[in-house]
């Protein structure tokens, strides 16, 4: 199991995966917007997305867990 964490503070612009989806290591799970830049949040491991803990439009903090991949 791997907790996916935000690397910086930003607005969650778009979620591109869903719970139950199979993902490969480094696949983009969601996209943060910060200072007019789009920053992808990627999967640290190959596995299945078991939880998405945020919704589009949320402000996320640095180090906040935003998803879980098993």
mmCIF file of the N, C-alpha and C atoms, coordinates in Angstrom:
data_MODEL
# 
_entry.id   MODEL 
# 
loop_
_atom_site.group_PDB 
_atom_site.id 
_atom_site.type_symbol 
_atom_site.label_atom_id 
_atom_site.label_alt_id 
_atom_site.label_comp_id 
_atom_site.label_asym_id 
_atom_site.label_entity_id 
_atom_site.label_seq_id 
_atom_site.pdbx_PDB_ins_code 
_atom_site.Cartn_x 
_atom_site.Cartn_y 
_atom_site.Cartn_z 
_atom_site.occupancy 
_atom_site.B_iso_or_equiv 
_atom_site.pdbx_formal_charge 
_atom_site.auth_seq_id 
_atom_site.auth_comp_id 
_atom_site.auth_asym_id 
_atom_site.auth_atom_id 
_atom_site.pdbx_PDB_model_num 
ATOM 1   N N  . UNK A 1 1  ? 0.843   -1.189 0.000   1.00 0.00 ? 1  UNK A N  1 
ATOM 2   C CA . UNK A 1 1  ? 0.000   0.000  0.000   1.00 0.00 ? 1  UNK A CA 1 
ATOM 3   C C  . UNK A 1 1  ? 0.881   1.243  0.000   1.00 0.00 ? 1  UNK A C  1 
ATOM 4   N N  . UNK A 1 2  ? 0.467   2.242  -0.759  1.00 0.00 ? 2  UNK A N  1 
ATOM 5   C CA . UNK A 1 2  ? 1.209   3.501  -0.805  1.00 0.00 ? 2  UNK A CA 1 
ATOM 6   C C  . UNK A 1 2  ? 0.233   4.664  -0.690  1.00 0.00 ? 2  UNK A C  1 
ATOM 7   N N  . UNK A 1 3  ? 0.531   5.567  0.226   1.00 0.00 ? 3  UNK A N  1 
ATOM 8   C CA . UNK A 1 3  ? -0.235  6.806  0.321   1.00 0.00 ? 3  UNK A CA 1 
ATOM 9   C C  . UNK A 1 3  ? 0.359   7.787  -0.680  1.00 0.00 ? 3  UNK A C  1 
ATOM 10  N N  . UNK A 1 4  ? -0.491  8.400  -1.473  1.00 0.00 ? 4  UNK A N  1 
ATOM 11  C CA . UNK A 1 4  ? -0.046  9.391  -2.453  1.00 0.00 ? 4  UNK A CA 1 
ATOM 12  C C  . UNK A 1 4  ? -0.207  10.759 -1.809  1.00 0.00 ? 4  UNK A C  1 
ATOM 13  N N  . UNK A 1 5  ? 0.887   11.510 -1.747  1.00 0.00 ? 5  UNK A N  1 
ATOM 14  C CA . UNK A 1 5  ? 0.879   12.794 -1.048  1.00 0.00 ? 5  UNK A CA 1 
ATOM 15  C C  . UNK A 1 5  ? 1.123   13.948 -2.017  1.00 0.00 ? 5  UNK A C  1 
ATOM 16  N N  . UNK A 1 6  ? 0.527   15.087 -1.707  1.00 0.00 ? 6  UNK A N  1 
ATOM 17  C CA . UNK A 1 6  ? 0.764   16.299 -2.482  1.00 0.00 ? 6  UNK A CA 1 
ATOM 18  C C  . UNK A 1 6  ? 2.157   16.829 -2.162  1.00 0.00 ? 6  UNK A C  1 
ATOM 19  N N  . UNK A 1 7  ? 2.866   17.257 -3.189  1.00 0.00 ? 7  UNK A N  1 
ATOM 20  C CA . UNK A 1 7  ? 4.225   17.769 -2.989  1.00 0.00 ? 7  UNK A CA 1 
ATOM 21  C C  . UNK A 1 7  ? 4.249   19.247 -2.635  1.00 0.00 ? 7  UNK A C  1 
ATOM 22  N N  . UNK A 1 8  ? 3.120   19.930 -2.865  1.00 0.00 ? 8  UNK A N  1 
ATOM 23  C CA . UNK A 1 8  ? 3.069   21.358 -2.561  1.00 0.00 ? 8  UNK A CA 1 
ATOM 24  C C  . UNK A 1 8  ? 1.626   21.792 -2.348  1.00 0.00 ? 8  UNK A C  1 
ATOM 25  N N  . UNK A 1 9  ? 1.461   23.022 -1.876  1.00 0.00 ? 9  UNK A N  1 
ATOM 26  C CA . UNK A 1 9  ? 0.129   23.591 -1.669  1.00 0.00 ? 9  UNK A CA 1 
ATOM 27  C C  . UNK A 1 9  ? -0.429  24.002 -3.027  1.00 0.00 ? 9  UNK A C  1 
ATOM 28  N N  . UNK A 1 10 ? -1.698  23.683 -3.270  1.00 0.00 ? 10 UNK A N  1 
ATOM 29  C CA . UNK A 1 10 ? -2.321  24.092 -4.528  1.00 0.00 ? 10 UNK A CA 1 
ATOM 30  C C  . UNK A 1 10 ? -3.780  23.717 -4.557  1.00 0.00 ? 10 UNK A C  1 
ATOM 31  N N  . UNK A 1 11 ? -4.437  24.106 -5.627  1.00 0.00 ? 11 UNK A N  1 
ATOM 32  C CA . UNK A 1 11 ? -5.837  23.745 -5.852  1.00 0.00 ? 11 UNK A CA 1 
ATOM 33  C C  . UNK A 1 11 ? -5.879  22.461 -6.665  1.00 0.00 ? 11 UNK A C  1 
ATOM 34  N N  . UNK A 1 12 ? -6.716  21.534 -6.248  1.00 0.00 ? 12 UNK A N  1 
ATOM 35  C CA . UNK A 1 12 ? -6.869  20.303 -7.019  1.00 0.00 ? 12 UNK A CA 1 
ATOM 36  C C  . UNK A 1 12 ? -7.710  20.631 -8.240  1.00 0.00 ? 12 UNK A C  1 
ATOM 37  N N  . UNK A 1 13 ? -7.059  20.660 -9.394  1.00 0.00 ? 13 UNK A N  1 
ATOM 38  C CA . UNK A 1 13 ? -7.704  21.095 -10.619 1.00 0.00 ? 13 UNK A CA 1 
ATOM 39  C C  . UNK A 1 13 ? -8.497  19.969 -11.277 1.00 0.00 ? 13 UNK A C  1 
ATOM 40  N N  . UNK A 1 14 ? -7.895  18.778 -11.360 1.00 0.00 ? 14 UNK A N  1 
ATOM 41  C CA . UNK A 1 14 ? -8.567  17.700 -12.081 1.00 0.00 ? 14 UNK A CA 1 
ATOM 42  C C  . UNK A 1 14 ? -8.135  16.346 -11.535 1.00 0.00 ? 14 UNK A C  1 
ATOM 43  N N  . UNK A 1 15 ? -9.092  15.436 -11.375 1.00 0.00 ? 15 UNK A N  1 
ATOM 44  C CA . UNK A 1 15 ? -8.818  14.050 -11.015 1.00 0.00 ? 15 UNK A CA 1 
ATOM 45  C C  . UNK A 1 15 ? -8.960  13.226 -12.292 1.00 0.00 ? 15 UNK A C  1 
ATOM 46  N N  . UNK A 1 16 ? -7.924  12.480 -12.654 1.00 0.00 ? 16 UNK A N  1 
ATOM 47  C CA . UNK A 1 16 ? -7.942  11.749 -13.925 1.00 0.00 ? 16 UNK A CA 1 
ATOM 48  C C  . UNK A 1 16 ? -8.046  10.231 -13.737 1.00 0.00 ? 16 UNK A C  1 
ATOM 49  N N  . UNK A 1 17 ? -8.195  9.775  -12.490 1.00 0.00 ? 17 UNK A N  1 
ATOM 50  C CA . UNK A 1 17 ? -8.388  8.355  -12.214 1.00 0.00 ? 17 UNK A CA 1 
ATOM 51  C C  . UNK A 1 17 ? -9.634  8.193  -11.354 1.00 0.00 ? 17 UNK A C  1 
ATOM 52  N N  . UNK A 1 18 ? -9.993  6.947  -11.083 1.00 0.00 ? 18 UNK A N  1 
ATOM 53  C CA . UNK A 1 18 ? -11.126 6.689  -10.200 1.00 0.00 ? 18 UNK A CA 1 
ATOM 54  C C  . UNK A 1 18 ? -10.808 5.476  -9.335  1.00 0.00 ? 18 UNK A C  1 
ATOM 55  N N  . UNK A 1 19 ? -11.533 5.341  -8.246  1.00 0.00 ? 19 UNK A N  1 
ATOM 56  C CA . UNK A 1 19 ? -11.347 4.204  -7.343  1.00 0.00 ? 19 UNK A CA 1 
ATOM 57  C C  . UNK A 1 19 ? -11.602 2.917  -8.129  1.00 0.00 ? 19 UNK A C  1 
ATOM 58  N N  . UNK A 1 20 ? -10.703 1.951  -7.955  1.00 0.00 ? 20 UNK A N  1 
ATOM 59  C CA . UNK A 1 20 ? -10.815 0.673  -8.649  1.00 0.00 ? 20 UNK A CA 1 
ATOM 60  C C  . UNK A 1 20 ? -9.995  0.598  -9.923  1.00 0.00 ? 20 UNK A C  1 
ATOM 61  N N  . UNK A 1 21 ? -9.471  1.735  -10.355 1.00 0.00 ? 21 UNK A N  1 
ATOM 62  C CA . UNK A 1 21 ? -8.685  1.766  -11.598 1.00 0.00 ? 21 UNK A CA 1 
ATOM 63  C C  . UNK A 1 21 ? -7.282  1.222  -11.369 1.00 0.00 ? 21 UNK A C  1 
ATOM 64  N N  . UNK A 1 22 ? -6.814  0.404  -12.318 1.00 0.00 ? 22 UNK A N  1 
ATOM 65  C CA . UNK A 1 22 ? -5.441  -0.094 -12.289 1.00 0.00 ? 22 UNK A CA 1 
ATOM 66  C C  . UNK A 1 22 ? -4.522  1.009  -12.823 1.00 0.00 ? 22 UNK A C  1 
ATOM 67  N N  . UNK A 1 23 ? -3.405  1.246  -12.129 1.00 0.00 ? 23 UNK A N  1 
ATOM 68  C CA . UNK A 1 23 ? -2.444  2.261  -12.560 1.00 0.00 ? 23 UNK A CA 1 
ATOM 69  C C  . UNK A 1 23 ? -1.034  1.682  -12.529 1.00 0.00 ? 23 UNK A C  1 
ATOM 70  N N  . UNK A 1 24 ? -0.187  2.242  -13.371 1.00 0.00 ? 24 UNK A N  1 
ATOM 71  C CA . UNK A 1 24 ? 1.234   1.889  -13.389 1.00 0.00 ? 24 UNK A CA 1 
ATOM 72  C C  . UNK A 1 24 ? 1.996   2.925  -12.572 1.00 0.00 ? 24 UNK A C  1 
ATOM 73  N N  . UNK A 1 25 ? 3.192   2.549  -12.137 1.00 0.00 ? 25 UNK A N  1 
ATOM 74  C CA . UNK A 1 25 ? 4.060   3.507  -11.454 1.00 0.00 ? 25 UNK A CA 1 
ATOM 75  C C  . UNK A 1 25 ? 4.266   4.716  -12.352 1.00 0.00 ? 25 UNK A C  1 
ATOM 76  N N  . UNK A 1 26 ? 4.174   5.904  -11.800 1.00 0.00 ? 26 UNK A N  1 
ATOM 77  C CA . UNK A 1 26 ? 4.347   7.194  -12.474 1.00 0.00 ? 26 UNK A CA 1 
ATOM 78  C C  . UNK A 1 26 ? 3.159   7.616  -13.339 1.00 0.00 ? 26 UNK A C  1 
ATOM 79  N N  . UNK A 1 27 ? 2.046   6.856  -13.343 1.00 0.00 ? 27 UNK A N  1 
ATOM 80  C CA . UNK A 1 27 ? 0.836   7.325  -14.021 1.00 0.00 ? 27 UNK A CA 1 
ATOM 81  C C  . UNK A 1 27 ? 0.287   8.532  -13.263 1.00 0.00 ? 27 UNK A C  1 
ATOM 82  N N  . UNK A 1 28 ? -0.249  9.494  -13.986 1.00 0.00 ? 28 UNK A N  1 
ATOM 83  C CA . UNK A 1 28 ? -0.861  10.670 -13.363 1.00 0.00 ? 28 UNK A CA 1 
ATOM 84  C C  . UNK A 1 28 ? -2.211  10.295 -12.761 1.00 0.00 ? 28 UNK A C  1 
ATOM 85  N N  . UNK A 1 29 ? -2.394  10.628 -11.491 1.00 0.00 ? 29 UNK A N  1 
ATOM 86  C CA . UNK A 1 29 ? -3.655  10.379 -10.795 1.00 0.00 ? 29 UNK A CA 1 
ATOM 87  C C  . UNK A 1 29 ? -4.538  11.619 -10.768 1.00 0.00 ? 29 UNK A C  1 
ATOM 88  N N  . UNK A 1 30 ? -3.905  12.764 -10.576 1.00 0.00 ? 30 UNK A N  1 
ATOM 89  C CA . UNK A 1 30 ? -4.632  14.027 -10.490 1.00 0.00 ? 30 UNK A CA 1 
ATOM 90  C C  . UNK A 1 30 ? -3.673  15.162 -10.793 1.00 0.00 ? 30 UNK A C  1 
ATOM 91  N N  . UNK A 1 31 ? -4.238  16.352 -11.003 1.00 0.00 ? 31 UNK A N  1 
ATOM 92  C CA . UNK A 1 31 ? -3.417  17.502 -11.378 1.00 0.00 ? 31 UNK A CA 1 
ATOM 93  C C  . UNK A 1 31 ? -3.706  18.654 -10.420 1.00 0.00 ? 31 UNK A C  1 
ATOM 94  N N  . UNK A 1 32 ? -2.635  19.197 -9.834  1.00 0.00 ? 32 UNK A N  1 
ATOM 95  C CA . UNK A 1 32 ? -2.724  20.380 -8.978  1.00 0.00 ? 32 UNK A CA 1 
ATOM 96  C C  . UNK A 1 32 ? -2.453  21.618 -9.812  1.00 0.00 ? 32 UNK A C  1 
ATOM 97  N N  . UNK A 1 33 ? -3.060  22.726 -9.424  1.00 0.00 ? 33 UNK A N  1 
ATOM 98  C CA . UNK A 1 33 ? -2.758  24.011 -10.031 1.00 0.00 ? 33 UNK A CA 1 
ATOM 99  C C  . UNK A 1 33 ? -2.182  24.891 -8.933  1.00 0.00 ? 33 UNK A C  1 
ATOM 100 N N  . UNK A 1 34 ? -0.993  25.414 -9.196  1.00 0.00 ? 34 UNK A N  1 
ATOM 101 C CA . UNK A 1 34 ? -0.349  26.293 -8.225  1.00 0.00 ? 34 UNK A CA 1 
ATOM 102 C C  . UNK A 1 34 ? 0.439   27.352 -8.985  1.00 0.00 ? 34 UNK A C  1 
ATOM 103 N N  . UNK A 1 35 ? 0.197   28.599 -8.673  1.00 0.00 ? 35 UNK A N  1 
ATOM 104 C CA . UNK A 1 35 ? 0.884   29.720 -9.320  1.00 0.00 ? 35 UNK A CA 1 
ATOM 105 C C  . UNK A 1 35 ? 0.798   29.613 -10.845 1.00 0.00 ? 35 UNK A C  1 
ATOM 106 N N  . UNK A 1 36 ? -0.408  29.289 -11.346 1.00 0.00 ? 36 UNK A N  1 
ATOM 107 C CA . UNK A 1 36 ? -0.708  29.180 -12.775 1.00 0.00 ? 36 UNK A CA 1 
ATOM 108 C C  . UNK A 1 36 ? 0.055   28.049 -13.475 1.00 0.00 ? 36 UNK A C  1 
ATOM 109 N N  . UNK A 1 37 ? 0.610   27.121 -12.702 1.00 0.00 ? 37 UNK A N  1 
ATOM 110 C CA . UNK A 1 37 ? 1.284   25.947 -13.266 1.00 0.00 ? 37 UNK A CA 1 
ATOM 111 C C  . UNK A 1 37 ? 0.470   24.710 -12.936 1.00 0.00 ? 37 UNK A C  1 
ATOM 112 N N  . UNK A 1 38 ? 0.468   23.735 -13.843 1.00 0.00 ? 38 UNK A N  1 
ATOM 113 C CA . UNK A 1 38 ? -0.198  22.463 -13.598 1.00 0.00 ? 38 UNK A CA 1 
ATOM 114 C C  . UNK A 1 38 ? 0.855   21.445 -13.182 1.00 0.00 ? 38 UNK A C  1 
ATOM 115 N N  . UNK A 1 39 ? 0.657   20.837 -12.022 1.00 0.00 ? 39 UNK A N  1 
ATOM 116 C CA . UNK A 1 39 ? 1.621   19.889 -11.464 1.00 0.00 ? 39 UNK A CA 1 
ATOM 117 C C  . UNK A 1 39 ? 0.934   18.534 -11.320 1.00 0.00 ? 39 UNK A C  1 
ATOM 118 N N  . UNK A 1 40 ? 1.416   17.505 -12.044 1.00 0.00 ? 40 UNK A N  1 
ATOM 119 C CA . UNK A 1 40 ? 0.793   16.186 -11.914 1.00 0.00 ? 40 UNK A CA 1 
ATOM 120 C C  . UNK A 1 40 ? 1.161   15.516 -10.597 1.00 0.00 ? 40 UNK A C  1 
ATOM 121 N N  . UNK A 1 41 ? 0.197   14.830 -9.997  1.00 0.00 ? 41 UNK A N  1 
ATOM 122 C CA . UNK A 1 41 ? 0.450   13.959 -8.853  1.00 0.00 ? 41 UNK A CA 1 
ATOM 123 C C  . UNK A 1 41 ? 0.413   12.537 -9.417  1.00 0.00 ? 41 UNK A C  1 
ATOM 124 N N  . UNK A 1 42 ? 1.512   11.808 -9.253  1.00 0.00 ? 42 UNK A N  1 
ATOM 125 C CA . UNK A 1 42 ? 1.638   10.499 -9.891  1.00 0.00 ? 42 UNK A CA 1 
ATOM 126 C C  . UNK A 1 42 ? 1.638   9.372  -8.868  1.00 0.00 ? 42 UNK A C  1 
ATOM 127 N N  . UNK A 1 43 ? 1.365   8.170  -9.360  1.00 0.00 ? 43 UNK A N  1 
ATOM 128 C CA . UNK A 1 43 ? 1.354   6.984  -8.501  1.00 0.00 ? 43 UNK A CA 1 
ATOM 129 C C  . UNK A 1 43 ? 2.784   6.550  -8.193  1.00 0.00 ? 43 UNK A C  1 
ATOM 130 N N  . UNK A 1 44 ? 3.087   6.293  -6.928  1.00 0.00 ? 44 UNK A N  1 
ATOM 131 C CA . UNK A 1 44 ? 4.443   5.837  -6.576  1.00 0.00 ? 44 UNK A CA 1 
ATOM 132 C C  . UNK A 1 44 ? 4.671   4.355  -6.889  1.00 0.00 ? 44 UNK A C  1 
ATOM 133 N N  . UNK A 1 45 ? 3.584   3.599  -7.108  1.00 0.00 ? 45 UNK A N  1 
ATOM 134 C CA . UNK A 1 45 ? 3.696   2.160  -7.352  1.00 0.00 ? 45 UNK A CA 1 
ATOM 135 C C  . UNK A 1 45 ? 2.685   1.731  -8.418  1.00 0.00 ? 45 UNK A C  1 
ATOM 136 N N  . UNK A 1 46 ? 2.882   0.524  -8.948  1.00 0.00 ? 46 UNK A N  1 
ATOM 137 C CA . UNK A 1 46 ? 1.883   -0.102 -9.808  1.00 0.00 ? 46 UNK A CA 1 
ATOM 138 C C  . UNK A 1 46 ? 0.861   -0.769 -8.905  1.00 0.00 ? 46 UNK A C  1 
ATOM 139 N N  . UNK A 1 47 ? -0.420  -0.573 -9.190  1.00 0.00 ? 47 UNK A N  1 
ATOM 140 C CA . UNK A 1 47 ? -1.452  -1.180 -8.364  1.00 0.00 ? 47 UNK A CA 1 
ATOM 141 C C  . UNK A 1 47 ? -2.829  -0.665 -8.710  1.00 0.00 ? 47 UNK A C  1 
ATOM 142 N N  . UNK A 1 48 ? -3.725  -0.720 -7.727  1.00 0.00 ? 48 UNK A N  1 
ATOM 143 C CA . UNK A 1 48 ? -5.114  -0.302 -7.895  1.00 0.00 ? 48 UNK A CA 1 
ATOM 144 C C  . UNK A 1 48 ? -5.399  0.880  -6.975  1.00 0.00 ? 48 UNK A C  1 
ATOM 145 N N  . UNK A 1 49 ? -6.053  1.900  -7.515  1.00 0.00 ? 49 UNK A N  1 
ATOM 146 C CA . UNK A 1 49 ? -6.468  3.042  -6.700  1.00 0.00 ? 49 UNK A CA 1 
ATOM 147 C C  . UNK A 1 49 ? -7.586  2.563  -5.775  1.00 0.00 ? 49 UNK A C  1 
ATOM 148 N N  . UNK A 1 50 ? -7.357  2.612  -4.455  1.00 0.00 ? 50 UNK A N  1 
ATOM 149 C CA . UNK A 1 50 ? -8.356  2.135  -3.502  1.00 0.00 ? 50 UNK A CA 1 
ATOM 150 C C  . UNK A 1 50 ? -9.091  3.271  -2.796  1.00 0.00 ? 50 UNK A C  1 
ATOM 151 N N  . UNK A 1 51 ? -8.533  4.494  -2.863  1.00 0.00 ? 51 UNK A N  1 
ATOM 152 C CA . UNK A 1 51 ? -9.207  5.637  -2.241  1.00 0.00 ? 51 UNK A CA 1 
ATOM 153 C C  . UNK A 1 51 ? -8.724  6.928  -2.877  1.00 0.00 ? 51 UNK A C  1 
ATOM 154 N N  . UNK A 1 52 ? -9.655  7.843  -3.084  1.00 0.00 ? 52 UNK A N  1 
ATOM 155 C CA . UNK A 1 52 ? -9.336  9.216  -3.458  1.00 0.00 ? 52 UNK A CA 1 
ATOM 156 C C  . UNK A 1 52 ? -9.912  10.080 -2.349  1.00 0.00 ? 52 UNK A C  1 
ATOM 157 N N  . UNK A 1 53 ? -9.046  10.805 -1.660  1.00 0.00 ? 53 UNK A N  1 
ATOM 158 C CA . UNK A 1 53 ? -9.422  11.479 -0.418  1.00 0.00 ? 53 UNK A CA 1 
ATOM 159 C C  . UNK A 1 53 ? -9.731  12.960 -0.588  1.00 0.00 ? 53 UNK A C  1 
ATOM 160 N N  . UNK A 1 54 ? -9.717  13.451 -1.821  1.00 0.00 ? 54 UNK A N  1 
ATOM 161 C CA . UNK A 1 54 ? -9.999  14.862 -2.106  1.00 0.00 ? 54 UNK A CA 1 
ATOM 162 C C  . UNK A 1 54 ? -10.964 14.939 -3.283  1.00 0.00 ? 54 UNK A C  1 
ATOM 163 N N  . UNK A 1 55 ? -11.492 16.135 -3.524  1.00 0.00 ? 55 UNK A N  1 
ATOM 164 C CA . UNK A 1 55 ? -12.354 16.328 -4.692  1.00 0.00 ? 55 UNK A CA 1 
ATOM 165 C C  . UNK A 1 55 ? -11.857 17.541 -5.473  1.00 0.00 ? 55 UNK A C  1 
ATOM 166 N N  . UNK A 1 56 ? -12.259 17.600 -6.730  1.00 0.00 ? 56 UNK A N  1 
ATOM 167 C CA . UNK A 1 56 ? -11.840 18.718 -7.575  1.00 0.00 ? 56 UNK A CA 1 
ATOM 168 C C  . UNK A 1 56 ? -12.265 20.033 -6.928  1.00 0.00 ? 56 UNK A C  1 
ATOM 169 N N  . UNK A 1 57 ? -11.343 20.994 -6.936  1.00 0.00 ? 57 UNK A N  1 
ATOM 170 C CA . UNK A 1 57 ? -11.608 22.295 -6.331  1.00 0.00 ? 57 UNK A CA 1 
ATOM 171 C C  . UNK A 1 57 ? -11.069 22.439 -4.924  1.00 0.00 ? 57 UNK A C  1 
ATOM 172 N N  . UNK A 1 58 ? -10.712 21.327 -4.282  1.00 0.00 ? 58 UNK A N  1 
ATOM 173 C CA . UNK A 1 58 ? -10.154 21.393 -2.929  1.00 0.00 ? 58 UNK A CA 1 
ATOM 174 C C  . UNK A 1 58 ? -8.786  22.069 -2.940  1.00 0.00 ? 58 UNK A C  1 
ATOM 175 N N  . UNK A 1 59 ? -8.462  22.744 -1.852  1.00 0.00 ? 59 UNK A N  1 
ATOM 176 C CA . UNK A 1 59 ? -7.109  23.246 -1.632  1.00 0.00 ? 59 UNK A CA 1 
ATOM 177 C C  . UNK A 1 59 ? -6.386  22.169 -0.830  1.00 0.00 ? 59 UNK A C  1 
ATOM 178 N N  . UNK A 1 60 ? -5.270  21.694 -1.359  1.00 0.00 ? 60 UNK A N  1 
ATOM 179 C CA . UNK A 1 60 ? -4.501  20.660 -0.653  1.00 0.00 ? 60 UNK A CA 1 
ATOM 180 C C  . UNK A 1 60 ? -3.222  21.258 -0.104  1.00 0.00 ? 60 UNK A C  1 
ATOM 181 N N  . UNK A 1 61 ? -2.762  20.696 0.994   1.00 0.00 ? 61 UNK A N  1 
ATOM 182 C CA . UNK A 1 61 ? -1.562  21.171 1.656   1.00 0.00 ? 61 UNK A CA 1 
ATOM 183 C C  . UNK A 1 61 ? -0.385  20.269 1.326   1.00 0.00 ? 61 UNK A C  1 
ATOM 184 N N  . UNK A 1 62 ? 0.810   20.816 1.422   1.00 0.00 ? 62 UNK A N  1 
ATOM 185 C CA . UNK A 1 62 ? 2.026   20.038 1.193   1.00 0.00 ? 62 UNK A CA 1 
ATOM 186 C C  . UNK A 1 62 ? 2.054   18.856 2.173   1.00 0.00 ? 62 UNK A C  1 
ATOM 187 N N  . UNK A 1 63 ? 2.261   17.652 1.649   1.00 0.00 ? 63 UNK A N  1 
ATOM 188 C CA . UNK A 1 63 ? 2.338   16.463 2.488   1.00 0.00 ? 63 UNK A CA 1 
ATOM 189 C C  . UNK A 1 63 ? 0.993   15.817 2.780   1.00 0.00 ? 63 UNK A C  1 
ATOM 190 N N  . UNK A 1 64 ? -0.102  16.421 2.335   1.00 0.00 ? 64 UNK A N  1 
ATOM 191 C CA . UNK A 1 64 ? -1.438  15.867 2.567   1.00 0.00 ? 64 UNK A CA 1 
ATOM 192 C C  . UNK A 1 64 ? -1.624  14.609 1.711   1.00 0.00 ? 64 UNK A C  1 
ATOM 193 N N  . UNK A 1 65 ? -2.173  13.564 2.314   1.00 0.00 ? 65 UNK A N  1 
ATOM 194 C CA . UNK A 1 65 ? -2.490  12.346 1.572   1.00 0.00 ? 65 UNK A CA 1 
ATOM 195 C C  . UNK A 1 65 ? -3.734  12.607 0.729   1.00 0.00 ? 65 UNK A C  1 
ATOM 196 N N  . UNK A 1 66 ? -3.612  12.390 -0.597  1.00 0.00 ? 66 UNK A N  1 
ATOM 197 C CA . UNK A 1 66 ? -4.725  12.676 -1.499  1.00 0.00 ? 66 UNK A CA 1 
ATOM 198 C C  . UNK A 1 66 ? -5.334  11.417 -2.102  1.00 0.00 ? 66 UNK A C  1 
ATOM 199 N N  . UNK A 1 67 ? -4.586  10.305 -2.050  1.00 0.00 ? 67 UNK A N  1 
ATOM 200 C CA . UNK A 1 67 ? -5.095  9.038  -2.606  1.00 0.00 ? 67 UNK A CA 1 
ATOM 201 C C  . UNK A 1 67 ? -4.308  7.890  -2.005  1.00 0.00 ? 67 UNK A C  1 
ATOM 202 N N  . UNK A 1 68 ? -4.855  6.664  -2.182  1.00 0.00 ? 68 UNK A N  1 
ATOM 203 C CA . UNK A 1 68 ? -4.177  5.450  -1.736  1.00 0.00 ? 68 UNK A CA 1 
ATOM 204 C C  . UNK A 1 68 ? -4.152  4.471  -2.907  1.00 0.00 ? 68 UNK A C  1 
ATOM 205 N N  . UNK A 1 69 ? -2.968  3.883  -3.149  1.00 0.00 ? 69 UNK A N  1 
ATOM 206 C CA . UNK A 1 69 ? -2.798  2.863  -4.194  1.00 0.00 ? 69 UNK A CA 1 
ATOM 207 C C  . UNK A 1 69 ? -2.293  1.607  -3.529  1.00 0.00 ? 69 UNK A C  1 
ATOM 208 N N  . UNK A 1 70 ? -2.923  0.472  -3.825  1.00 0.00 ? 70 UNK A N  1 
ATOM 209 C CA . UNK A 1 70 ? -2.487  -0.821 -3.253  1.00 0.00 ? 70 UNK A CA 1 
ATOM 210 C C  . UNK A 1 70 ? -2.089  -1.759 -4.361  1.00 0.00 ? 70 UNK A C  1 
# 
